[in-house]
Amino acid sequence: MFAYPISRPVGELPVPISAEQLGARVIEGEPTFSAAVDFHEHGMTAGIFEATRGKLEVTFPFTEHGTVLEGEVTITDAAGLRHTYGPGDSFLIPQGQVVIWDVQAPRMRKSFLNIVVGND
């Protein structure tokens, strides 16, 4: 079992990730990304993700359920719906959806479960 208490830092995240790996294009800033993967099997991946300050346009390469542990992120979808998520807030973004991902705090950290659905 893995536990991610909101009240305690998760620790260092060892795997750097590029914007391209996220299906993203940097719009503003010089954000960095990293992840600690706890589970990866049958098209599902779960763990902790971290992003530093910056704005991206992301075409999600997977369906993601995320819960913010630290910091904030504002997500705007193609219809212009915009919401800021902070510690304890969760979201679901379907695979293929295009969003603007905006981190204004020095760091945002979330737990995630990603599912990749293949083409039938």
N, C-alpha and C positions, 0 to 999 in steps of 0.2 A: 504494500500500500504506500502511496505517496501523499503527503499532506503539504499544502501551501498556505500556511497561516498568513493572513493579511497583515498582522501585527509584527511579523518578523521578516527580514530580508531573506531572499531565497539563496543568495550566494552568487558567486561569479558564474557567468554563462560562457561556456568554453567554445561554442561553435559560431564563428562569424558567418553572416549571411549577406549576400549582395541584394540590391534592389531588384535585379533581374530575376533572381531565384524566387522572389516574392510576386513576380508578375507586375512589378512596379516601375514607375518612372518618377525620379525626383523632380519636384516642382520648385521647392524652396529649401535652402539650407544644405547642410552636409550631414544628414542623419547616418547613424551606424545601427546595425542590427545584429543580434545574436540570439541563440536559442540553446536550451538544454532539452534534449529529446528523451523522454522517459519511456515511450512506447511507440513502436513503428511496425505495423503488421497489417496485411490485407487492405491496403489503401487508407489506413487510419494512422494518424500521428498525434501524439499528445505530449505536452511538456510546458515549458516556460519560454516566453519570447520577450525580448527587450528591444526598444527603439529609443534613440535619442532625438532631440529637437529637430523638426523638419516637416515638410509637407510632401506627400506623394500622391500620384494617381495610381491606384492599384486595380488590376483586373484579377480578382481572386481565382487562383488556380485550384481551389478546393472549397468545400463548404466548411465554414469555421464557426464553432461556438467558442467565444472567448469571455473571460472574466478578468477585469482590470484589478491588479493587486497593488499597484503603486503608480502615481502620476495620473495624467489625464490624456485622452485622445478624443478629438472631435472627428466624427465620421459623417461625410455628406454623400448621399447617393445620387444617381443620375437624375432623379426627379427633383433634387434640391432639398430633400429631407435631411436635416442636420441635427445631430445630437452629440453632446459631450458626455463621455463616460469616465467615471472616476472609480476609486477603490470600492470593490464590492459590486459594481455594475457589470452586467453581462449583455452580450449581443450575439446575433446569429447573422452571418453573411453567406448567401448562397454562392456556390461555385459559378464563376463566370460574371458575377456582378462587378461593375466598375464603381469605385468609390474614391473620394478624396480622404486621405488619412492624414490628420494634422496633429502633431505632437508639439505643444508649446512649452511644456515643462522640460527641464533638463533630461528627464528619463521617464519612460512609461514601461511598465512591466505587466504582463498578463499571463494567465494560464490559458491553454488552448487545447481543443480537440478538433483536428482537421480530418475531413473525409473526402477522398478523391473518388468521384463517380466516373467510371469509364463510359465510352460511347458504345451503346448497344447496337 
